């Protein structure tokens, strides 16, 4: 039986995508990203970050996905081996903190409004590109001949 919902068997697809515990976490990510998430296979999760063009935004989404998988697995093992239930909202708080930490330590920058909104939802500082070398130029109108 599934350790998190106790309603059905526990194949990996059920545990990570169909269990009510996992569904609550994926729904949170869906609301955060403002996109519907529908997974037919485990491989489908990696296409989620493809909607973003910026490297930092892709990194943030991939880190969120990895932390979601890790949190579900951790919650399952805590219940199975230690009889400790972890509420899905606690997992979400942990996921958000991990994503924020990783995003704030990245050295890339964001340019689009979509990327900016995503990064702000995870409380990530936007790293603008450094200005190129600035030269001071003094211009004088041409003298009369």
N, CA and C atoms as an extended XYZ file, in Angstrom:
435
Properties=species:S:1:pos:R:3:atomname:S:1:resname:S:1:resid:I:1 pbc="F F F"
N         0.834       -1.196        0.000 N   UNK     1
C         0.000        0.000        0.000 CA  UNK     1
C         0.871        1.249        0.000 C   UNK     1
N         0.333        2.281       -0.579 N   UNK     2
C         1.040        3.560       -0.612 CA  UNK     2
C         1.205        4.069        0.818 C   UNK     2
N         2.414        4.408        1.170 N   UNK     3
C         2.709        4.883        2.526 CA  UNK     3
C         2.101        6.248        2.807 C   UNK     3
N         1.839        7.022        1.777 N   UNK     4
C         1.350        8.376        1.988 CA  UNK     4
C        -0.171        8.502        1.980 C   UNK     4
N        -0.850        7.683        1.183 N   UNK     5
C        -2.313        7.794        1.125 CA  UNK     5
C        -3.028        6.537        1.616 C   UNK     5
N        -2.338        5.424        1.674 N   UNK     6
C        -2.900        4.141        2.131 CA  UNK     6
C        -4.147        3.737        1.353 C   UNK     6
N        -4.222        4.107        0.084 N   UNK     7
C        -5.418        3.798       -0.700 CA  UNK     7
C        -5.189        2.797       -1.813 C   UNK     7
N        -3.982        2.664       -2.275 N   UNK     8
C        -3.717        1.799       -3.415 CA  UNK     8
C        -2.287        1.283       -3.329 C   UNK     8
N        -1.923        0.491       -4.315 N   UNK     9
C        -0.541        0.013       -4.365 CA  UNK     9
C         0.398        1.191       -4.610 C   UNK     9
N         1.694        0.918       -4.427 N   UNK    10
C         2.661        2.001       -4.488 CA  UNK    10
C         3.667        1.863       -5.631 C   UNK    10
N         3.211        1.789       -6.876 N   UNK    11
C         4.208        1.878       -7.957 CA  UNK    11
C         4.754        3.309       -7.982 C   UNK    11
N         5.895        3.480       -8.588 N   UNK    12
C         6.545        4.803       -8.545 CA  UNK    12
C         5.689        5.898       -9.167 C   UNK    12
N         4.974        5.603      -10.259 N   UNK    13
C         4.158        6.645      -10.874 CA  UNK    13
C         3.060        7.097       -9.919 C   UNK    13
N         2.443        6.175       -9.215 N   UNK    14
C         1.416        6.559       -8.241 CA  UNK    14
C         2.042        7.407       -7.134 C   UNK    14
N         3.136        6.943       -6.573 N   UNK    15
C         3.768        7.636       -5.455 CA  UNK    15
C         4.121        9.075       -5.804 C   UNK    15
N         4.703        9.286       -6.971 N   UNK    16
C         5.201       10.613       -7.320 CA  UNK    16
C         4.204       11.509       -8.051 C   UNK    16
N         3.117       10.942       -8.599 N   UNK    17
C         2.207       11.762       -9.402 CA  UNK    17
C         0.727       11.589       -9.090 C   UNK    17
N         0.292       10.441       -8.625 N   UNK    18
C        -1.141       10.200       -8.440 CA  UNK    18
C        -1.590       10.242       -6.988 C   UNK    18
N        -0.705        9.993       -6.080 N   UNK    19
C        -1.037       10.024       -4.653 CA  UNK    19
C        -1.501       11.433       -4.283 C   UNK    19
N        -2.471       11.538       -3.389 N   UNK    20
C        -3.004       12.846       -3.015 CA  UNK    20
C        -1.914       13.740       -2.432 C   UNK    20
N        -0.965       13.165       -1.731 N   UNK    21
C         0.164       13.916       -1.175 CA  UNK    21
C         0.949       14.571       -2.319 C   UNK    21
N         1.299       13.778       -3.316 N   UNK    22
C         2.045       14.290       -4.470 CA  UNK    22
C         1.195       15.268       -5.273 C   UNK    22
N        -0.083       14.966       -5.450 N   UNK    23
C        -0.964       15.856       -6.215 CA  UNK    23
C        -1.039       17.245       -5.590 C   UNK    23
N        -1.098       17.308       -4.272 N   UNK    24
C        -1.122       18.611       -3.598 CA  UNK    24
C         0.147       19.411       -3.891 C   UNK    24
N         1.275       18.746       -3.897 N   UNK    25
C         2.539       19.441       -4.165 CA  UNK    25
C         2.620       19.858       -5.629 C   UNK    25
N         2.237       18.978       -6.563 N   UNK    26
C         2.271       19.342       -7.984 CA  UNK    26
C         1.273       20.459       -8.287 C   UNK    26
N         0.125       20.470       -7.615 N   UNK    27
C        -0.851       21.553       -7.812 CA  UNK    27
C        -0.270       22.881       -7.337 C   UNK    27
N         0.470       22.850       -6.241 N   UNK    28
C         1.143       24.064       -5.774 CA  UNK    28
C         2.116       24.579       -6.839 C   UNK    28
N         2.922       23.673       -7.411 N   UNK    29
C         3.872       24.090       -8.446 CA  UNK    29
C         3.126       24.622       -9.668 C   UNK    29
N         2.045       23.977      -10.036 N   UNK    30
C         1.250       24.421      -11.178 CA  UNK    30
C         0.717       25.831      -10.953 C   UNK    30
N         0.206       26.101       -9.766 N   UNK    31
C        -0.285       27.448       -9.447 CA  UNK    31
C         0.858       28.461       -9.430 C   UNK    31
N         1.998       28.063       -8.929 N   UNK    32
C         3.153       28.954       -8.862 CA  UNK    32
C         3.649       29.320      -10.256 C   UNK    32
N         3.690       28.337      -11.159 N   UNK    33
C         4.179       28.564      -12.512 CA  UNK    33
C         3.104       29.112      -13.450 C   UNK    33
N         1.856       29.073      -13.013 N   UNK    34
C         0.709       29.487      -13.841 CA  UNK    34
C         0.612       28.664      -15.129 C   UNK    34
N         0.882       27.380      -15.013 N   UNK    35
C         0.733       26.482      -16.157 CA  UNK    35
C         0.107       25.178      -15.666 C   UNK    35
N        -0.693       24.531      -16.513 N   UNK    36
C        -1.218       23.219      -16.125 CA  UNK    36
C        -0.114       22.171      -16.234 C   UNK    36
N        -0.077       21.276      -15.280 N   UNK    37
C         0.904       20.192      -15.293 CA  UNK    37
C         0.160       18.873      -15.431 C   UNK    37
N         0.403       18.175      -16.531 N   UNK    38
C        -0.192       16.869      -16.771 CA  UNK    38
C         0.931       15.930      -17.176 C   UNK    38
N         1.134       14.915      -16.393 N   UNK    39
C         2.223       13.984      -16.665 CA  UNK    39
C         1.659       12.626      -17.038 C   UNK    39
N         2.073       12.128      -18.186 N   UNK    40
C         1.694       10.783      -18.611 CA  UNK    40
C         2.784        9.777      -18.260 C   UNK    40
N         3.991       10.288      -18.085 N   UNK    41
C         5.118        9.434      -17.708 CA  UNK    41
C         6.076       10.260      -16.861 C   UNK    41
N         6.994        9.583      -16.230 N   UNK    42
C         7.970       10.271      -15.385 CA  UNK    42
C         8.837       11.216      -16.211 C   UNK    42
N         9.110       10.854      -17.447 N   UNK    43
C         9.953       11.686      -18.302 CA  UNK    43
C         9.302       13.032      -18.640 C   UNK    43
N         7.983       13.105      -18.575 N   UNK    44
C         7.267       14.334      -18.922 CA  UNK    44
C         7.609       15.505      -18.010 C   UNK    44
N         8.052       15.234      -16.797 N   UNK    45
C         8.315       16.341      -15.871 CA  UNK    45
C         9.424       17.251      -16.372 C   UNK    45
N        10.362       16.705      -17.133 N   UNK    46
C        11.512       17.508      -17.569 CA  UNK    46
C        11.154       18.477      -18.681 C   UNK    46
N        10.003       18.314      -19.326 N   UNK    47
C         9.577       19.248      -20.363 CA  UNK    47
C         8.998       20.525      -19.762 C   UNK    47
N         8.725       20.516      -18.467 N   UNK    48
C         8.126       21.673      -17.805 CA  UNK    48
C         9.013       22.905      -17.913 C   UNK    48
N        10.310       22.736      -17.779 N   UNK    49
C        11.206       23.903      -17.803 CA  UNK    49
C        11.435       24.434      -19.216 C   UNK    49
N        11.016       23.704      -20.246 N   UNK    50
C        11.247       24.139      -21.621 CA  UNK    50
C        10.438       25.369      -22.021 C   UNK    50
N         9.436       25.737      -21.241 N   UNK    51
C         8.652       26.913      -21.595 CA  UNK    51
C         9.403       28.204      -21.280 C   UNK    51
N        10.471       28.091      -20.505 N   UNK    52
C        11.253       29.272      -20.145 CA  UNK    52
C        12.484       29.359      -21.031 C   UNK    52
N        12.792       30.574      -21.459 N   UNK    53
C        13.938       30.758      -22.349 CA  UNK    53
C        15.206       31.072      -21.577 C   UNK    53
N        15.069       31.557      -20.372 N   UNK    54
C        16.209       31.985      -19.586 CA  UNK    54
C        16.798       30.834      -18.786 C   UNK    54
N        18.123       30.788      -18.718 N   UNK    55
C        18.819       29.714      -18.001 CA  UNK    55
C        18.465       29.698      -16.512 C   UNK    55
N        18.387       30.862      -15.882 N   UNK    56
C        18.080       30.915      -14.455 CA  UNK    56
C        16.679       30.383      -14.179 C   UNK    56
N        15.715       30.719      -15.030 N   UNK    57
C        14.347       30.231      -14.843 CA  UNK    57
C        14.270       28.721      -15.047 C   UNK    57
N        14.966       28.212      -16.054 N   UNK    58
C        15.004       26.761      -16.263 CA  UNK    58
C        15.626       26.068      -15.061 C   UNK    58
N        16.691       26.653      -14.531 N   UNK    59
C        17.337       26.089      -13.350 CA  UNK    59
C        16.367       26.048      -12.175 C   UNK    59
N        15.637       27.130      -11.964 N   UNK    60
C        14.685       27.207      -10.848 CA  UNK    60
C        13.609       26.132      -10.979 C   UNK    60
N        13.058       25.963      -12.162 N   UNK    61
C        12.005       24.950      -12.366 CA  UNK    61
C        12.575       23.548      -12.169 C   UNK    61
N        13.748       23.282      -12.712 N   UNK    62
C        14.355       21.951      -12.543 CA  UNK    62
C        14.695       21.670      -11.083 C   UNK    62
N        15.160       22.669      -10.367 N   UNK    63
C        15.453       22.492       -8.938 CA  UNK    63
C        14.159       22.224       -8.174 C   UNK    63
N        13.092       22.916       -8.539 N   UNK    64
C        11.797       22.668       -7.890 CA  UNK    64
C        11.347       21.230       -8.126 C   UNK    64
N        11.487       20.748       -9.348 N   UNK    65
C        11.078       19.375       -9.670 CA  UNK    65
C        11.913       18.364       -8.882 C   UNK    65
N        13.204       18.558       -8.864 N   UNK    66
C        14.078       17.636       -8.131 CA  UNK    66
C        13.732       17.639       -6.642 C   UNK    66
N        13.486       18.812       -6.092 N   UNK    67
C        13.137       18.886       -4.674 CA  UNK    67
C        11.762       18.308       -4.382 C   UNK    67
N        10.839       18.400       -5.328 N   UNK    68
C         9.531       17.770       -5.139 CA  UNK    68
C         9.686       16.257       -5.069 C   UNK    68
N        10.419       15.698       -6.018 N   UNK    69
C        10.645       14.238       -6.010 CA  UNK    69
C        11.318       13.821       -4.708 C   UNK    69
N        12.342       14.575       -4.309 N   UNK    70
C        13.061       14.262       -3.074 CA  UNK    70
C        12.147       14.355       -1.845 C   UNK    70
N        11.303       15.393       -1.786 N   UNK    71
C        10.405       15.574       -0.644 CA  UNK    71
C         9.361       14.466       -0.545 C   UNK    71
N         8.832       14.056       -1.675 N   UNK    72
C         7.861       12.955       -1.668 CA  UNK    72
C         8.525       11.680       -1.185 C   UNK    72
N         9.711       11.405       -1.687 N   UNK    73
C        10.435       10.200       -1.279 CA  UNK    73
C        10.794       10.261        0.207 C   UNK    73
N        11.223       11.417        0.672 N   UNK    74
C        11.574       11.592        2.080 CA  UNK    74
C        10.351       11.382        2.969 C   UNK    74
N         9.213       11.980        2.591 N   UNK    75
C         7.984       11.823        3.383 CA  UNK    75
C         7.551       10.363        3.430 C   UNK    75
N         7.655        9.694        2.297 N   UNK    76
C         7.304        8.268        2.241 CA  UNK    76
C         8.191        7.450        3.174 C   UNK    76
N         9.490        7.695        3.129 N   UNK    77
C        10.415        6.931        3.979 CA  UNK    77
C        10.268        7.274        5.450 C   UNK    77
N         9.964        8.509        5.770 N   UNK    78
C         9.750        8.878        7.170 CA  UNK    78
C         8.551        8.147        7.755 C   UNK    78
N         7.503        8.005        6.954 N   UNK    79
C         6.337        7.286        7.457 CA  UNK    79
C         6.598        5.782        7.502 C   UNK    79
N         7.184        5.265        6.457 N   UNK    80
C         7.398        3.821        6.369 CA  UNK    80
C         8.380        3.308        7.420 C   UNK    80
N         9.481        4.017        7.643 N   UNK    81
C        10.535        3.507        8.517 CA  UNK    81
C        10.543        4.109        9.919 C   UNK    81
N         9.917        5.289       10.085 N   UNK    82
C         9.941        5.941       11.395 CA  UNK    82
C         8.543        6.267       11.916 C   UNK    82
N         7.530        5.917       11.147 N   UNK    83
C         6.137        6.177       11.509 CA  UNK    83
C         5.881        7.661       11.793 C   UNK    83
N         6.563        8.538       11.046 N   UNK    84
C         6.399        9.990       11.177 CA  UNK    84
C         5.720       10.517        9.919 C   UNK    84
N         4.617       11.212       10.120 N   UNK    85
C         3.920       11.820        8.979 CA  UNK    85
C         4.402       13.249        8.801 C   UNK    85
N         4.756       13.567        7.579 N   UNK    86
C         5.143       14.931        7.230 CA  UNK    86
C         4.012       15.508        6.393 C   UNK    86
N         3.474       16.622        6.829 N   UNK    87
C         2.375       17.249        6.100 CA  UNK    87
C         2.892       17.794        4.774 C   UNK    87
N         2.069       17.730        3.740 N   UNK    88
C         2.502       18.193        2.425 CA  UNK    88
C         2.822       19.679        2.416 C   UNK    88
N         2.194       20.456        3.283 N   UNK    89
C         2.512       21.887        3.349 CA  UNK    89
C         3.925       22.108        3.894 C   UNK    89
N         4.368       21.248        4.787 N   UNK    90
C         5.755       21.331        5.278 CA  UNK    90
C         6.732       21.009        4.162 C   UNK    90
N         6.368       20.046        3.329 N   UNK    91
C         7.216       19.715        2.181 CA  UNK    91
C         7.307       20.890        1.217 C   UNK    91
N         6.197       21.570        0.993 N   UNK    92
C         6.199       22.722        0.096 CA  UNK    92
C         7.104       23.829        0.644 C   UNK    92
N         7.037       24.071        1.942 N   UNK    93
C         7.902       25.100        2.539 CA  UNK    93
C         9.373       24.742        2.361 C   UNK    93
N         9.693       23.475        2.529 N   UNK    94
C        11.068       23.013        2.347 CA  UNK    94
C        11.507       23.137        0.888 C   UNK    94
N        10.624       22.785       -0.019 N   UNK    95
C        10.921       22.890       -1.460 CA  UNK    95
C        11.168       24.346       -1.833 C   UNK    95
N        10.288       25.237       -1.417 N   UNK    96
C        10.420       26.660       -1.743 CA  UNK    96
C        11.728       27.226       -1.192 C   UNK    96
N        12.105       26.845        0.016 N   UNK    97
C        13.357       27.328        0.603 CA  UNK    97
C        14.568       26.829       -0.179 C   UNK    97
N        14.534       25.569       -0.586 N   UNK    98
C        15.649       25.009       -1.364 CA  UNK    98
C        15.766       25.668       -2.725 C   UNK    98
N        14.632       25.912       -3.371 N   UNK    99
C        14.643       26.555       -4.684 CA  UNK    99
C        15.158       27.987       -4.557 C   UNK    99
N        14.725       28.694       -3.537 N   UNK   100
C        15.188       30.059       -3.321 CA  UNK   100
C        16.698       30.097       -3.082 C   UNK   100
N        17.193       29.192       -2.271 N   UNK   101
C        18.629       29.140       -1.996 CA  UNK   101
C        19.430       28.887       -3.264 C   UNK   101
N        18.997       27.924       -4.045 N   UNK   102
C        19.704       27.611       -5.291 CA  UNK   102
C        19.611       28.763       -6.287 C   UNK   102
N        18.426       29.316       -6.448 N   UNK   103
C        18.240       30.416       -7.393 CA  UNK   103
C        19.053       31.640       -7.032 C   UNK   103
N        19.153       31.938       -5.741 N   UNK   104
C        19.926       33.093       -5.309 CA  UNK   104
C        21.426       32.877       -5.448 C   UNK   104
N        21.861       31.640       -5.519 N   UNK   105
C        23.286       31.349       -5.683 CA  UNK   105
C        23.688       31.144       -7.140 C   UNK   105
N        22.729       31.239       -8.042 N   UNK   106
C        23.069       31.077       -9.458 CA  UNK   106
C        23.704       32.364       -9.967 C   UNK   106
N        24.521       32.238      -10.983 N   UNK   107
C        25.244       33.392      -11.519 CA  UNK   107
C        24.659       33.891      -12.832 C   UNK   107
N        23.467       33.438      -13.161 N   UNK   108
C        22.846       33.867      -14.414 CA  UNK   108
C        21.881       35.007      -14.136 C   UNK   108
N        21.296       35.554      -15.161 N   UNK   109
C        20.388       36.669      -15.011 CA  UNK   109
C        19.136       36.456      -15.842 C   UNK   109
N        18.136       37.246      -15.534 N   UNK   110
C        16.853       37.128      -16.209 CA  UNK   110
C        16.527       38.420      -16.941 C   UNK   110
N        15.880       38.291      -18.085 N   UNK   111
C        15.555       39.481      -18.866 CA  UNK   111
C        14.061       39.677      -19.090 C   UNK   111
N        13.277       38.617      -19.198 N   UNK   112
C        11.862       38.763      -19.547 CA  UNK   112
C        10.984       38.919      -18.311 C   UNK   112
N         9.788       39.459      -18.529 N   UNK   113
C         8.843       39.649      -17.433 CA  UNK   113
C         8.360       38.308      -16.884 C   UNK   113
N         8.184       37.315      -17.752 N   UNK   114
C         7.764       35.983      -17.314 CA  UNK   114
C         8.815       35.393      -16.360 C   UNK   114
N        10.079       35.528      -16.736 N   UNK   115
C        11.155       35.042      -15.884 CA  UNK   115
C        11.202       35.820      -14.570 C   UNK   115
N        11.027       37.123      -14.658 N   UNK   116
C        11.056       37.970      -13.470 CA  UNK   116
C         9.966       37.557      -12.478 C   UNK   116
N         8.758       37.331      -12.972 N   UNK   117
C         7.642       36.930      -12.106 CA  UNK   117
C         7.933       35.587      -11.445 C   UNK   117
N         8.446       34.636      -12.226 N   UNK   118
C         8.782       33.326      -11.665 CA  UNK   118
C         9.809       33.456      -10.554 C   UNK   118
N        10.855       34.209      -10.790 N   UNK   119
C        11.917       34.346       -9.799 CA  UNK   119
C        11.418       35.043       -8.541 C   UNK   119
N        10.561       36.013       -8.683 N   UNK   120
C        10.020       36.707       -7.514 CA  UNK   120
C         9.084       35.812       -6.702 C   UNK   120
N         8.388       34.892       -7.356 N   UNK   121
C         7.512       33.961       -6.625 CA  UNK   121
C         8.318       33.062       -5.689 C   UNK   121
N         9.549       32.763       -6.082 N   UNK   122
C        10.419       31.948       -5.243 CA  UNK   122
C        11.375       32.805       -4.409 C   UNK   122
N        11.127       34.122       -4.381 N   UNK   123
C        11.941       35.054       -3.595 CA  UNK   123
C        13.418       34.995       -3.989 C   UNK   123
N        13.630       35.021       -5.300 N   UNK   124
C        14.987       34.953       -5.847 CA  UNK   124
C        15.380       36.330       -6.357 C   UNK   124
N        16.580       36.748       -6.008 N   UNK   125
C        17.095       38.023       -6.498 CA  UNK   125
C        17.437       37.889       -7.975 C   UNK   125
N        17.047       38.892       -8.732 N   UNK   126
C        17.342       38.903      -10.159 CA  UNK   126
C        18.755       39.446      -10.326 C   UNK   126
N        19.543       38.746      -11.114 N   UNK   127
C        20.919       39.154      -11.353 CA  UNK   127
C        20.996       39.784      -12.741 C   UNK   127
N        20.949       41.126      -12.816 N   UNK   128
C        21.015       41.752      -14.141 CA  UNK   128
C        22.422       41.617      -14.720 C   UNK   128
N        22.507       41.695      -16.036 N   UNK   129
C        23.836       41.603      -16.634 CA  UNK   129
C        24.673       42.826      -16.245 C   UNK   129
N        25.964       42.630      -16.157 N   UNK   130
C        26.853       43.740      -15.837 CA  UNK   130
C        26.929       44.683      -17.026 C   UNK   130
N        27.013       45.952      -16.713 N   UNK   131
C        27.137       46.943      -17.773 CA  UNK   131
C        28.495       46.792      -18.446 C   UNK   131
N        28.500       46.999      -19.737 N   UNK   132
C        29.767       46.956      -20.436 CA  UNK   132
C        30.562       48.198      -20.061 C   UNK   132
N        31.786       48.232      -20.464 N   UNK   133
C        32.656       49.341      -20.126 CA  UNK   133
C        32.021       50.652      -20.590 C   UNK   133
N        31.918       51.576      -19.669 N   UNK   134
C        31.305       52.860      -19.955 CA  UNK   134
C        32.414       53.891      -20.140 C   UNK   134
N        32.371       54.580      -21.254 N   UNK   135
C        33.347       55.620      -21.550 CA  UNK   135
C        32.665       56.978      -21.493 C   UNK   135
N        33.307       57.906      -20.853 N   UNK   136
C        32.775       59.251      -20.811 CA  UNK   136
C        33.202       59.955      -22.093 C   UNK   136
N        32.243       60.544      -22.774 N   UNK   137
C        32.515       61.207      -24.046 CA  UNK   137
C        32.093       62.671      -23.917 C   UNK   137
N        32.981       63.570      -24.272 N   UNK   138
C        32.668       64.980      -24.288 CA  UNK   138
C        32.434       65.382      -25.741 C   UNK   138
N        31.282       65.902      -25.994 N   UNK   139
C        30.925       66.303      -27.350 CA  UNK   139
C        30.870       67.815      -27.423 C   UNK   139
N        31.462       68.355      -28.446 N   UNK   140
C        31.402       69.785      -28.690 CA  UNK   140
C        30.872       69.988      -30.095 C   UNK   140
N        30.027       70.960      -30.287 N   UNK   141
C        29.542       71.193      -31.639 CA  UNK   141
C        30.702       71.631      -32.540 C   UNK   141
N        30.597       71.320      -33.823 N   UNK   142
C        31.684       71.708      -34.730 CA  UNK   142
C        31.831       73.231      -34.760 C   UNK   142
N        33.075       73.687      -34.894 N   UNK   143
C        33.317       75.130      -34.964 CA  UNK   143
C        32.938       75.653      -36.342 C   UNK   143
N        32.542       76.901      -36.424 N   UNK   144
C        32.158       77.510      -37.702 CA  UNK   144
C        33.402       77.743      -38.551 C   UNK   144
N        33.367       77.444      -39.861 N   UNK   145
C        34.540       77.669      -40.709 CA  UNK   145
C        34.770       79.102      -41.075 C   UNK   145
